[in-house]
């Protein structure tokens, strides 16, 4: 609809400033920057404002729908059974269960998965003190959530990347990013502390020991729900010809409505989730998208319409993209800003044949950054629930691990560009 982006942004900004008292310091800073950029754009270049509004409008609906779905599923009885089941078994199997489990929970719950599992780690630390088992559990959680932007079809990273790169199909991106995310999680078992006891015969948290069949049923229902949301998004994107961000938004809202309807029929009551604190997500994620859109069009205007890289430079650029995300994260730059600028500037000039390399570098760089830098929401949530400092988790536990996968990601992306170039020359 004409003017829909402007209306969406105006409504979102109204909600943000009406909820000023609820905003965290970083959210207030971004909200203030929105005002400053808006004034400067109106004075010097209104086209910048148009691009920024389009960028923010594309993510506002996604933020709200994901938060609604997370709020609805967050009250599910299955989650308590699932979260406790993750803390059982030998040290290596427990680590793998926590990392993969957090990644799966993050598909529909977003960073609510970190809050769910980290709260149980915090309870264990309070009862038994700090030890290697608790620190390994924290490593698993933060890495599990880091894999979500890479491999989750509902993640903001994947949705934004596909939206910013219109020629890139979501299935072709996920065909590369899901195996990379799985490798990221599996190799983590060799990057953890050695625990004094090889077996944790008692659960890390006393839970009354639910039956294995009950845990299996809870996992099956939850995974089935996540698959349903993902498949609905793919169907809407493929057959209804909706943009991927729109498809994910509608699928999340549809499943949330169905869950509430089932609860209403089965229990007689179904409460809507509270979104009182969503202004922080709107300000941080929506505002970061607004600023990234403004920076992208400013950069494009400065470079000129005929700007292009040399043939070999695309491979070097592909190698550097994950590192740019990580360096930005070390300076507290939200990955949404980095993704919007890289996608907005590089997308139009990138060779179509190797577009998947650009998309892969963006989502893997995003995931490694939120797992390996101390300013991401999951690192701050982990610190709040467990007491483990975000800087220690990011640099003390994950620095070598992050560098390893930044190198692997950059090398894979560069190789894809080279392969596409060679195939183009031979054909």
C-alpha positions as CSV (number, residue, x, y, z in Angstrom):
1,X,0.0,0.0,0.0
2,X,1.2,3.5,-0.7
3,X,2.9,5.1,2.3
4,X,2.7,1.8,4.4
5,X,6.4,1.9,5.3
6,X,6.1,5.5,6.6
7,X,3.0,4.6,8.6
8,X,4.6,1.5,10.1
9,X,7.7,3.4,11.2
10,X,5.7,6.3,12.6
11,X,3.6,3.9,14.7
12,X,6.7,1.9,15.8
13,X,8.5,5.1,16.8
14,X,5.4,6.3,18.7
15,X,5.4,3.1,20.7
16,X,9.1,3.5,21.4
17,X,8.9,7.0,22.7
18,X,5.7,6.3,24.7
19,X,7.6,3.5,26.4
20,X,10.7,5.6,27.0
21,X,10.7,4.7,30.7
22,X,11.0,1.0,29.9
23,X,13.9,1.5,27.5
24,X,17.4,0.2,28.4
25,X,20.3,2.7,27.9
26,X,21.3,1.2,24.5
27,X,17.7,1.4,23.3
28,X,17.5,5.0,24.3
29,X,20.7,5.8,22.5
30,X,19.4,4.2,19.3
31,X,16.0,5.9,19.6
32,X,17.8,9.3,19.9
33,X,19.9,8.5,16.8
34,X,16.7,7.8,14.9
35,X,15.6,11.4,15.7
36,X,19.0,12.8,14.8
37,X,19.2,10.9,11.5
38,X,15.6,11.9,10.6
39,X,16.3,15.6,11.1
40,X,19.6,15.5,9.1
41,X,18.0,13.5,6.3
42,X,15.1,16.0,6.0
43,X,17.6,18.9,5.8
44,X,20.2,17.4,3.5
45,X,18.8,14.3,1.6
46,X,15.2,13.0,2.0
47,X,16.0,9.9,-0.1
48,X,18.1,8.7,2.9
49,X,15.0,8.8,5.0
50,X,13.0,6.8,2.5
51,X,15.5,4.0,2.5
52,X,15.8,4.0,6.3
53,X,12.0,3.7,6.6
54,X,11.8,0.9,4.1
55,X,14.5,-1.0,6.0
56,X,12.8,-0.5,9.4
57,X,9.3,-1.3,8.2
58,X,10.5,-4.6,6.8
59,X,11.6,-5.8,10.2
60,X,8.9,-4.3,12.6
61,X,6.2,-6.8,11.7
62,X,8.8,-9.6,12.0
63,X,9.9,-8.5,15.5
64,X,6.3,-8.3,16.8
65,X,5.2,-11.6,15.4
66,X,8.3,-13.4,16.7
67,X,7.7,-11.9,20.1
68,X,4.1,-12.9,20.1
69,X,4.9,-16.5,19.2
70,X,7.7,-16.6,21.7
71,X,5.3,-15.3,24.4
72,X,2.7,-17.9,23.6
73,X,5.1,-20.8,23.5
74,X,7.0,-19.6,26.5
75,X,4.1,-20.7,28.8
76,X,3.9,-24.2,27.3
77,X,4.2,-27.0,29.8
78,X,6.4,-28.9,27.4
79,X,9.2,-26.4,27.8
80,X,9.8,-27.3,31.5
81,X,10.2,-30.9,30.6
82,X,12.4,-30.1,27.6
83,X,14.7,-27.8,29.5
84,X,15.2,-30.3,32.3
85,X,15.9,-33.1,29.9
86,X,18.9,-31.1,28.5
87,X,20.8,-31.4,31.8
88,X,21.2,-35.2,31.9
89,X,23.8,-37.6,30.9
90,X,27.6,-37.7,30.6
91,X,29.5,-34.5,30.2
92,X,29.9,-34.7,26.4
93,X,26.4,-35.8,25.6
94,X,25.0,-33.2,28.0
95,X,27.0,-30.5,26.3
96,X,25.8,-31.6,22.9
97,X,22.2,-31.8,24.1
98,X,22.4,-28.3,25.6
99,X,24.0,-26.7,22.5
100,X,21.7,-28.4,19.9
101,X,18.7,-28.1,22.3
102,X,19.2,-24.3,22.7
103,X,19.5,-23.9,18.9
104,X,16.3,-25.8,18.3
105,X,14.4,-23.9,21.0
106,X,15.6,-20.7,19.5
107,X,13.8,-21.4,16.2
108,X,10.4,-20.2,17.6
109,X,11.5,-18.7,20.9
110,X,14.4,-16.5,19.7
111,X,16.5,-15.3,22.7
112,X,13.8,-16.6,25.0
113,X,15.6,-19.9,24.6
114,X,18.7,-18.4,26.4
115,X,16.5,-17.1,29.2
116,X,14.8,-20.5,29.6
117,X,18.0,-22.7,29.8
118,X,20.3,-20.1,31.4
119,X,17.9,-19.7,34.4
120,X,18.4,-23.3,35.2
121,X,22.1,-23.0,35.0
122,X,21.9,-20.0,37.4
123,X,19.9,-22.2,39.8
124,X,22.6,-24.8,39.7
125,X,25.3,-22.2,40.3
126,X,23.5,-20.9,43.3
127,X,23.0,-24.4,44.8
128,X,26.4,-26.0,44.0
129,X,28.7,-23.1,43.2
130,X,30.8,-22.4,40.1
131,X,32.4,-25.4,38.5
132,X,33.4,-26.8,35.1
133,X,30.1,-28.5,34.5
134,X,28.2,-25.2,34.9
135,X,30.7,-23.3,32.8
136,X,30.4,-25.9,30.0
137,X,26.6,-25.6,30.2
138,X,26.9,-21.9,29.8
139,X,29.3,-22.4,26.8
140,X,26.8,-24.7,25.2
141,X,23.9,-22.3,25.6
142,X,25.6,-19.3,24.2
143,X,27.0,-21.3,21.2
144,X,23.6,-23.0,20.7
145,X,22.0,-19.6,20.3
146,X,24.8,-18.4,18.1
147,X,24.0,-21.2,15.6
148,X,20.3,-20.1,15.4
149,X,21.0,-17.0,13.1
150,X,22.9,-19.3,10.8
151,X,20.5,-22.2,10.4
152,X,17.0,-21.2,11.6
153,X,14.7,-20.3,8.7
154,X,12.8,-18.0,11.1
155,X,15.8,-16.1,12.4
156,X,16.1,-12.3,11.9
157,X,19.5,-12.9,10.3
158,X,18.1,-15.3,7.6
159,X,15.0,-13.2,6.9
160,X,17.0,-9.9,6.6
161,X,19.6,-11.5,4.4
162,X,17.1,-12.9,2.0
163,X,15.2,-9.6,2.0
164,X,18.3,-7.6,1.4
165,X,19.4,-9.9,-1.4
166,X,16.3,-10.4,-3.6
167,X,18.0,-12.8,-6.0
168,X,18.9,-15.2,-3.2
169,X,16.4,-18.0,-2.5
170,X,16.0,-19.0,1.2
171,X,16.4,-22.7,0.5
172,X,19.8,-22.2,-1.3
173,X,21.1,-20.2,1.6
174,X,19.9,-22.7,4.2
175,X,21.3,-25.6,2.2
176,X,24.8,-24.2,3.0
177,X,24.1,-22.5,6.4
178,X,22.4,-25.4,8.2
179,X,25.4,-27.8,7.8
180,X,27.7,-25.0,8.8
181,X,25.6,-24.3,11.9
182,X,25.6,-28.1,12.8
183,X,29.4,-28.2,12.4
184,X,29.7,-25.1,14.6
185,X,27.8,-26.9,17.4
186,X,29.5,-30.3,17.0
187,X,33.1,-29.1,17.2
188,X,32.3,-27.2,20.4
189,X,32.6,-30.4,22.3
190,X,36.4,-30.1,21.9
191,X,36.4,-26.5,23.0
192,X,35.2,-26.8,26.6
193,X,36.7,-27.5,30.0
194,X,37.5,-31.0,31.3
195,X,35.1,-31.9,34.1
196,X,36.3,-33.7,37.2
197,X,33.6,-36.4,37.0
198,X,33.1,-38.1,33.6
199,X,29.5,-38.9,34.4
200,X,26.8,-36.7,35.9
201,X,24.7,-39.5,37.3
202,X,22.4,-37.1,39.1
203,X,20.8,-34.3,37.1
204,X,22.5,-30.9,37.3
205,X,19.2,-29.7,38.6
206,X,16.9,-31.9,40.7
207,X,13.7,-32.2,38.7
208,X,11.9,-35.3,40.0
209,X,13.1,-37.2,36.9
210,X,10.4,-37.1,34.3
211,X,9.9,-40.2,32.3
212,X,12.0,-40.5,29.1
213,X,8.7,-41.0,27.1
214,X,7.4,-37.7,28.5
215,X,10.5,-35.8,27.4
216,X,10.4,-37.5,24.0
217,X,6.8,-36.5,23.5
218,X,7.5,-32.9,24.6
219,X,10.4,-32.7,22.1
220,X,8.4,-34.2,19.3
221,X,5.5,-31.7,19.8
222,X,7.9,-28.8,20.0
223,X,10.0,-29.8,17.0
224,X,6.9,-30.5,15.0
225,X,5.6,-27.0,15.8
226,X,8.9,-25.4,14.7
227,X,8.8,-27.4,11.5
228,X,5.2,-26.4,10.8
229,X,6.0,-22.7,11.2
230,X,9.1,-23.0,8.9
231,X,7.2,-25.0,6.2
232,X,4.3,-22.5,6.3
233,X,6.8,-19.7,5.8
234,X,8.4,-21.5,2.8
235,X,4.9,-22.2,1.3
236,X,3.8,-18.6,1.6
237,X,7.1,-17.4,0.1
238,X,7.1,-19.9,-2.8
239,X,3.4,-20.2,-3.7
240,X,1.7,-17.1,-2.4
241,X,4.6,-15.0,-3.8
242,X,5.0,-13.1,-0.5
243,X,8.4,-11.6,0.5
244,X,10.2,-13.9,2.9
245,X,9.9,-11.5,5.8
246,X,6.1,-11.2,5.2
247,X,5.8,-15.0,5.0
248,X,7.7,-15.5,8.3
249,X,5.6,-12.8,10.0
250,X,2.3,-14.4,8.9
251,X,3.3,-17.9,9.7
252,X,4.4,-16.9,13.3
253,X,1.1,-15.1,13.9
254,X,-0.9,-18.0,12.4
255,X,0.7,-20.6,14.7
256,X,0.4,-18.3,17.8
257,X,-3.3,-17.9,17.0
258,X,-3.8,-21.7,16.6
259,X,-2.0,-22.4,19.9
260,X,-4.2,-19.9,21.7
261,X,-7.3,-21.4,20.1
262,X,-6.3,-24.9,21.2
263,X,-5.7,-23.7,24.8
264,X,-9.0,-22.0,24.8
265,X,-10.8,-25.1,23.7
266,X,-8.9,-27.5,26.0
267,X,-8.7,-25.4,29.2
268,X,-11.4,-22.7,28.7
269,X,-8.8,-19.9,29.1
270,X,-6.2,-18.5,26.8
271,X,-4.3,-15.3,27.8
272,X,-2.6,-13.2,25.2
273,X,1.2,-12.7,26.0
274,X,2.2,-9.4,27.3
275,X,4.3,-7.2,25.0
276,X,4.9,-4.5,27.5
277,X,8.7,-4.7,27.1
278,X,8.7,-5.1,23.3
279,X,9.6,-1.4,22.9
280,X,13.2,-2.4,23.7
281,X,13.3,-4.9,20.8
282,X,11.6,-2.3,18.5
283,X,14.1,0.3,19.5
284,X,17.2,-1.9,19.3
285,X,16.4,-4.1,16.3
286,X,14.1,-1.8,14.4
287,X,16.3,1.3,15.1
288,X,19.4,-0.6,14.0
289,X,17.7,-1.5,10.8
290,X,16.7,2.2,10.3
291,X,20.3,3.4,10.9
292,X,21.6,0.6,8.6
293,X,19.3,1.6,5.8
294,X,20.4,5.2,6.1
295,X,24.1,4.3,6.1
296,X,23.6,2.0,3.1
297,X,22.0,4.6,0.8
298,X,24.6,7.2,2.0
299,X,27.4,4.8,1.1
300,X,25.8,4.0,-2.3
301,X,25.4,7.7,-3.1
302,X,29.1,8.3,-2.2
303,X,30.3,5.4,-4.3
304,X,28.3,6.2,-7.4
305,X,26.1,4.1,-9.7
306,X,29.0,2.7,-11.7
307,X,30.9,1.4,-8.7
308,X,32.0,-2.3,-9.0
309,X,34.8,-4.5,-7.7
310,X,37.4,-6.2,-9.8
311,X,36.9,-9.9,-10.4
312,X,39.4,-11.1,-7.8
313,X,38.2,-8.6,-5.2
314,X,34.8,-10.3,-4.8
315,X,36.6,-13.4,-3.4
316,X,38.6,-11.3,-0.9
317,X,35.4,-9.4,0.1
318,X,33.6,-12.7,0.7
319,X,36.4,-13.8,3.0
320,X,36.3,-10.5,5.0
321,X,32.5,-10.2,5.5
322,X,32.3,-12.5,8.6
323,X,35.2,-10.7,10.1
324,X,33.5,-7.3,9.5
325,X,30.5,-8.6,11.5
326,X,32.7,-9.7,14.3
327,X,34.8,-6.5,14.5
328,X,31.6,-4.5,14.5
329,X,30.3,-6.6,17.3
330,X,33.4,-6.0,19.4
331,X,32.6,-2.3,19.1
332,X,29.0,-2.8,20.1
333,X,27.7,-2.4,16.6
334,X,24.4,-4.4,16.3
335,X,24.7,-7.1,13.5
336,X,21.5,-5.7,12.0
337,X,23.4,-2.4,11.2
338,X,26.2,-4.4,9.7
339,X,23.9,-6.6,7.7
340,X,21.9,-3.7,6.3
341,X,24.9,-1.8,5.2
342,X,26.7,-4.9,3.7
343,X,23.5,-6.2,2.0
344,X,22.5,-2.7,0.8
345,X,25.9,-1.8,-0.6
346,X,27.2,-5.2,-1.8
347,X,24.0,-6.8,-2.9
348,X,23.4,-4.7,-6.0
349,X,26.9,-5.1,-7.3
350,X,27.5,-8.8,-6.3
351,X,27.6,-11.4,-9.1
352,X,24.3,-13.3,-9.2
353,X,26.1,-16.6,-9.7
354,X,27.9,-16.3,-6.3
355,X,25.1,-14.5,-4.3
356,X,24.9,-17.4,-1.9
357,X,28.5,-16.7,-0.8
358,X,27.5,-13.2,0.2
359,X,24.4,-14.5,2.1
360,X,26.4,-17.2,3.8
361,X,29.0,-14.8,4.9
362,X,26.3,-12.5,6.4
363,X,24.4,-15.2,8.4
364,X,27.5,-17.1,9.6
365,X,29.3,-13.8,10.6
366,X,26.1,-12.7,12.4
367,X,25.9,-16.0,14.4
368,X,29.6,-16.1,15.3
369,X,29.4,-12.4,16.4
370,X,26.4,-12.8,18.8
371,X,28.1,-15.9,20.3
372,X,31.5,-14.4,20.5
373,X,31.1,-10.7,21.5
374,X,29.9,-9.4,24.9
375,X,27.2,-6.9,23.7
376,X,24.7,-9.3,22.2
377,X,21.4,-10.0,23.9
378,X,22.2,-13.6,24.7
379,X,25.5,-12.8,26.4
380,X,23.8,-10.2,28.6
381,X,21.0,-12.6,29.4
382,X,23.5,-15.3,30.3
383,X,25.3,-12.8,32.6
384,X,22.0,-11.8,34.3
385,X,20.9,-15.4,35.0
386,X,24.2,-17.1,35.8
387,X,26.5,-14.3,36.9
388,X,29.1,-15.2,34.3
389,X,30.5,-12.0,32.9
390,X,29.7,-11.4,29.2
391,X,33.3,-10.5,28.5
392,X,34.6,-13.7,30.0
393,X,32.0,-15.7,28.1
394,X,32.9,-14.0,24.8
395,X,36.7,-13.6,25.0
396,X,37.8,-16.0,27.7
397,X,35.7,-19.0,26.5
398,X,35.0,-18.3,22.9
399,X,37.8,-16.2,21.3
400,X,39.8,-19.1,19.7
401,X,36.5,-20.8,18.8
402,X,35.2,-17.7,17.1
403,X,38.5,-17.1,15.2
404,X,38.5,-20.7,14.0
405,X,35.0,-20.4,12.5
406,X,35.5,-16.9,11.2
407,X,38.4,-18.3,9.2
408,X,36.3,-21.4,8.1
409,X,33.4,-19.2,7.1
410,X,35.5,-16.7,5.2
411,X,37.4,-19.4,3.4
412,X,34.2,-21.2,2.4
413,X,32.6,-18.0,1.1
414,X,35.7,-17.1,-0.8
415,X,35.9,-20.6,-2.3
416,X,32.2,-20.4,-3.4
417,X,33.0,-17.1,-5.2
418,X,36.0,-18.6,-6.9
419,X,34.0,-21.7,-7.9
420,X,31.2,-19.7,-9.4
421,X,33.7,-17.5,-11.3
422,X,35.5,-20.6,-12.8
423,X,32.2,-22.2,-13.7
424,X,31.1,-19.0,-15.4
425,X,34.4,-18.8,-17.4
426,X,34.1,-22.5,-18.6
427,X,30.5,-22.1,-19.6
